[in-house]
Structure formats: C-alpha cells, structure tokens
Amino acid sequence: MDVRGERLRRVRLSFLPRAEAFLITSPENRRYLSGFSAEDVSLTESAGALLLTRKEAFLLTDPRYQEEAKVGQPFFEPRIYQKGLTAELKELLPLLGVKVLLVEPRYVSLSFCQALRRKLPWLEIKEAPPIVERLRERKDEAEVKLLKTSLVIAEKIMLEVSRQLRPGVSEKELCAQIIALSYRWAEGPSFPPIVASGPNAAKPHAEPTARKLRKGEPLLIDMGVKYRGYCSDITRTFCVGEPDERFVKIYRLVLAAKEAAEKKLAAGVPAREVDLAARAIFRKEGLERHFWHALGHGVGLAIHEAPALSYRSRKRLKSGHVVTVEPGLYFPDWGGVRLEDMVLVGEEGLLRLNTLGFLEL
C-alpha cells in the first residue's frame, strides 16, 4: 500500500491555512513524503526540494538526480532545473499564484531566503512549524518493520565486533570494522560509530582514537545502520578481560536504571517521567551528577527525532513512538557505562525491539 497520498493530504491540511505553498528541504521529510532518497552533499549543496500547493506537488532537483526523481511519481511531478533552486522558484511560484511561502527554518539558509526575496520581492516567506516531523513521530506497521530490520543488522554487527575484543586492538580498528560491515550488510552507518575504551568511555560522544584496548577496562560501543532509510541505534558496554568490582557495580546500576525507565513507558505517560525514573535510581546511590545526557530520543528516518525522553520535555508519549532508552554513568578518571535499546511505545506499555542481551555479571 502506497501511503504517500495520505501523508500528502495530512500535510496539506496543516499548511494551507498558513500559506499557498510549502517548500520542503529536509532530506528526511523529502523521503518520507515522496520516496526521494538522495542525500544533500553538504549544508550548502542540496539534492532538491518538494513544493506543495493545494493541488500540485513538485519534486525539484537538478540533472544529477533526474533518474532518482522519477521515484516521486505519480504523486510528485519531477521538475529538473538547470540554474538552481531559487531560479526555478522565481519562475514557478508566480505561475502558481503563490504569495506566501512556508519554509522549514532548520533546513534553509539565510542566504537562500535573501536570494529568493531579491528575485521575488513581493513574496512573503514564513517559517513553518514542524508539520512533517509531527507526522513522522508515530510509526506505522511498515515503518516499525523497517526499524526492526535495521536493528537486527546493527545487532549482528555488534556481535561480530564483540568477538574481536582483546588487548592491543585499537578503537579505530574496531570502528573501521563497524563501518565496513555497515556498508556490507546495510546502506551504511546511521551515525559515526562511537568506540571508546578506558577513560575515553567517559565521553558520551567520544571519537575513536588510536588508543588500544587494555585488560580490565570498560569499552563502550554505540552504533547503528541505515536500512531503506530507517535508522537503528544500539549501545553496549563491554569489559576487556575480567570485570572488577567497580565495573560490576556501575554496570548493574545502569541496567537497573534502564529497567526502571522502561516500566514507566506507555502511551499517555509524560516523557519527562520516564527520564526521571532512571535518574531516581542514580540519585539513591548519590551518582545522578554522573548522568550527563537525556535518557533517550526518537528514531526513524533521522537518528535523532522527536520525541525526546528528557526531564525537560513537555510531551506525552503516544502509541507508535519508537524511542531509545539509554542511561549512562561517566567517570573521567575511569570510563563509563551506557546501555541502549530501542523500544516501541504501545497503549499498555512497550515492545522491546532488541534481541541482543547484556553481560551476565
């Protein structure tokens, strides 16, 4: 079943009271609505855009992507521009009678808006609310299946790499293996892998270095892949050799925080309460100050999307949200432990999408 027609209908219902047209430049939103999977080369070089009006839907791109643009049919008419997006909009918007244009503020540059105003001085450009992002929050059955497949591949890679853990192997060597397998078994990594050993594991977003693994140290691996555009995200912490008492205590505490948070997960529950449930476990041990980030985030076509599981969040969870649960404790003189799973929120609770277990300590 092609869901693009229904997605277009819902987007139009949201933007038409605000403007005659909506320009969509987010790569994930383009793909969600049209199936166009080309990625932007850089912040200053876009692969294209979608332009929606009450009746029309265009996929605007340049000759490099003219074959890929055909995927949008029959819902999106491909228009291949030769002189750039602003030049194409200069011709197209007057023909469509567009006087007010919505743009995605996080995905257009100031210079783009200035150039468009110079070409069409009468055009009113307005910032769009996160219309498509709100639709993307709740995953349908087909999306959940794609996310689960992506996660199965990520877990397969995690298992393969875990067999290579021995003193003398460097963080970069393990990272290179993760990246190679991500391209062999999927579309590639969903984000740059984190491989952090010893004190480096105290950095939640550590970059892999030439540091070699040592006996008795924690090793944190956070990675994921993309499968048909959908991301996975998993973190496991290992011990190189036999774990000592400190590692065992911290690991068990992080696992307990994860389990406490997951017990709170259900449709209608405030997202902040899930985060606070994990923090309460750490607070009892006087270690809350060593938990340096939010508990989790939504996952879909983007590796980080709404909703956030954060004590600052004002949202309530809904059935169909797919989120990570990833508590961690970090100690700069020693390292850190983080454990992360992906879960599907339901009316009565959660469905854990992972099958890979944890260390038995």
N, C-alpha and C positions, 0 to 999 in steps of 0.2 A: 504493500500500500504506500503510495506517494503522499507524504504528509506536507509537502511544500505548499499546496493550495490552502490548507487550513492555517498554516503558520502565516502565510501572507495575509489572509483575512483578518487574523487577530492583530497583526502589526498595523494594518490599515485602520482598524477600529481605534487603535491607540494614538496614532499620529495625526489623523485627518482633522480632528478638532483644533489642532495647533498650527497646521501648515498645509499647503497644497502638495508638498513633496518632501521626501525623506531620503537623504543621502547616507548610505551605509558603507563605511570604510573599514570597520573592524574585520580582520581576516576570519575570526571565528563566527561572527554574525553573518558575513557573506556566505560562509559554508553552510551554516545552519539553515538559511533561507533558500539558497539556490543550489547547493551541492558543489559550488566552485571552490576547489581545494588549493589553488595556487597561493603561495605564501609571499608576503612582502619581503623584498630583498633587504631593505633597511628602513629606518624611520623616514628617510627622505625619498624612498622609491616604492610606490605602491603597485601592487599587481592589478588593481582595479577597484571598482565600486559598484554598488547597487543603487539604482534610483527608482524610488517607488512614488507613484501618484495614485489618485483614486482608481484609475482604470489600467494604467500602464505599469510595467515592471521591466527595467532595462538592466543588463549586465554590461557595464562599461569597462573596457580594457584595451590594451594595445596589441599590436600584431604578434608579440611573443607568446600571448596566451589565447590566440584566436581559436585554436582547436579545443583547449580546455573550456573555453567559454560556452561551447555547444552543450555542455552538461546542464546548463540552466534551462534549456528548452523543455517543455513548451511554456513554462511559467515566466521565464525571463527572456526577453529579446536581446541577443548579443549585439552590441554596437562597438565596433573596433575603431578607436581613434588614432590619428597619426600625429597630432600636435599636443597631446597631453590632455589630462582630465579637465582642467579649467577651460581650455579652448573648446572642448566638447560640450561642457555645460553652458558656455556662452551661447552656443548655437541651439542647444536642446531646450533649455529652460524657457526662453521666450516662446518657442513653438508650443510648449505645453501649457502656457499661461501661468507659470509659477511665479508668484510674487513673494512668497515666504517659504524658505527652505530650512528644514531641520538638518543639523549635522551632529555627529557623535563627538562631543568635545574632547574625549580622551584619544580620539583616533584621527584628528585633523590638526594640522599645524596652524599657527598664527599666520605664517606667510601664505599658506593656501587660502585662508579666508580673506586676507588682504588682497591677494591677486584676483579672487573671484569678485570682490567688491569693486575693484578697478574696472573689470570687464563688464560688470552689471551693477552700476551704482544705485539703481532703483531696487535691487534685490535685498530683502530683509533676511538675514541669516540668524537663526535661533539655535540655542543649544537644546538638544533632545535629551529627555530623561532616558534612563536605561531600559528602553522599551523591549528590545530583543533579549537583553540579558535576563530580564524578568521571566520571559518565556522559557529561556534555556535552563532556569533553575530547576524545574521539575522535569525529570527524565521519564520518557515513555518506555514501554517494554523493549522496543528495538534498541534504544539508547543504552538501557541497562545491560542488554546482551552484549553490545559492543564494548562497554566499560569492563564487563567481566572477562571478555576475551583478552582485552588489553592487559588486565591484571594477571590472568593466567600466564601470559608470556613474560611479564615482569617477574613473577614468582619463579618461573623456570630459569630465568637469567640469574636471579638471586641465589638459587640453589647451586647452579653451575659455578658461580663465582665463589660461593662459600667453601667449595671443595679445594680452592687454591690458597686458602688462608694458612700461611706458615711464616715464621720469622724470615726476614730477608726480602720478602716481596714488597714492592713499593706501592703506595697509594695510586700513583699514576698508572702503574701496570694493571692494577685491578680496574681502574676507571676505563682504560683503553679496552679491556675485555668486555666491560658492560656496554660500551658504545658499539663495539663491533657486533656483539650479539643482538643489540637493539636493531641494527640495520639488517642483520641476517634473518631475524625472526619477526620483525615488525617494520614500521615505517621509520624508525629511529627513536632516539630518546625523547621523552616528553619535557625534559629539562636537563641541564648539565648535571650529571651524577655527582653526588657528594660521597666521597670516600675519605674518612678521617680517622686516624689512629692516634692512640695516646692522648696527649694534651690537645691535639688538633680536634678531637671529638668534642671538645668544649665549645667549639664554634658551630652553632646550628646550621650555618650556610658555608661551611668550610670548603675551600677549593682544594682538590687533590694536589699533593706535592710529591717530591722525590723521597720523602721520609719512608723508611722501611719498617715493616711490622716487627714488633718485639713481643717476647713472651710476657704473658700476664696483663697485657694492655687491652683496653676496650677498642673495638673497631666499629665505627658507625657507617653504615651504607644506606643511602637514601637515593632511590632511583625510580624510574618509570619509563614506559614506552608509549608510543602512539600507534593505535590500530584503527585504520579507516577514520583518522582524525581524532579519535577519542583517547583521552589520556589515562594513564594509571600512575599511582604514587604509592610507594611502599618503603618503609624503613625498618631495618633490623639492626640490632647491635650484637656483636659477637665478642668473645674473648679469645685472644690468641693464646692457646695453651690453657692451662687450668686456671679458672677464675679464683680470685682471692675473696676474703670475707667482704671487703668493701664493694667489689663488683656485684656480688650476690645480693647484698642488701639494697643497693641502688636499683639494680635490675628488677627485683621483686617489687619494690616500691613503685616504679614506673608502670609496671604491669598492673598493679593494684589500682593506680590512678586511672589507667585506661579502662579497666573493667568497671570502675565506679561511674565514669562518664558515660559509658555505653548503656548502663542500666537506666540512665535518665533520657536516652534518646527515644523520642516518639513524636508523631505529628501533634502539633499544638503546644509543645514544650518550648519555652523561651530558649534561644540558642545560648544565652549567657549562663543559664543554669547548668548546662552540660559542661561548659568550661569550668565553672565554679566547683562542680562536683570533683573534678580532678584536682583542682587546687586545694580543696579541703583535705585530701589525703596527704599532700605535701606539707600543708600547714601543721598538721598534727605532729609531724616529725621535725618542725622548725626549718623546713627546706624550701618553702614556697619561693623565696628570693632566688632560687637556682632554676626556676622555670621561667624562661625568658621570652616566650612567644605565646601566641594564641593556641588553643587546643587543636584547631583544625580548620578546614576550608572546603568549599565545594569543588568538585572535579567534573569536567565534561570535555568539551572541545578545547577549553583552556585548562591549564594545570591548576590555576587559582581562579575560582569564580565564586559567586555568591551561592549559598550563604556562608558567612564566617562563623565558626564556633569560637566566640571571644566573649570575655566578660564585659566588653564594651558594646556588644551587639544589642540591637533593639528588635531584632526579628524573632518570629516564632518559626519553628521547623514545620515543614509540610511534607505530606506523603509524596514520595518521588524525588526528594532531595538525596543526592549522593554526596557524602562528605567524608573527609579523613578524620580520624581520631588519633592524635599523635603527641601525647605528653612526653616531656623530656626533662632531665636534670643535668646541669652542666657545671663542672668544677674546673676552672682554668689550670689548677696545679695537677690535675689528674686526667680529665677527659669528660666524657658524657655518655648518657644512655637515652636513646629515643626509640620508641616502638610505635609503628604506624600501620593502621589498617584502613581500608575503605569500606563504608557501610551504606546501605540503602535504608532511608527512613520510611517506616510504614505507620499505619494508623495505630497499631498496638505496640510498636517497638521498632527494632532494627533487624535487618538481614545483613550479616557479615559476608562481604563478597570475597574475602581472602580465604584460602585454604591452608596456606603456609603457617605453621605454628611458631612457637617460641622456645627458647632454651629451657631445658628442664634442670632447674637449679635447686 
